[in-house]
Amino acid sequence: MSKTISYTDAPEDIDESLDNPIIVSDFLLSPAELVRKGEKEKITISVDKRSLELYKKYAKKHNTKYQPMINGVLSSYADKYLNIK
């Protein structure tokens, strides 16, 4: 059975937002560029299983390790938004 969803709390300017979207530039590096050298600190982190599977898949495809790729994404984010180098 299909149930119709009624959105009653949508912003009033939703039509304008859909007609004039904000374009966000892609700040992430390619998988091959994500591997960076530098001082590292070991941590324990829980990540989304699907994301981890994708990193492992692309790491295998590019003949590298998935952990440096994840680190590269975190570093790119920090560089872009936190001004940490």
Secondary structure, DSSP 8 states (H G I E B T S, - for coil): --------S--TTHHHHHHS----------GGG----S----------HHHHHHHHHHHHHTTS-HHHHHHHHHHHHIIIII---
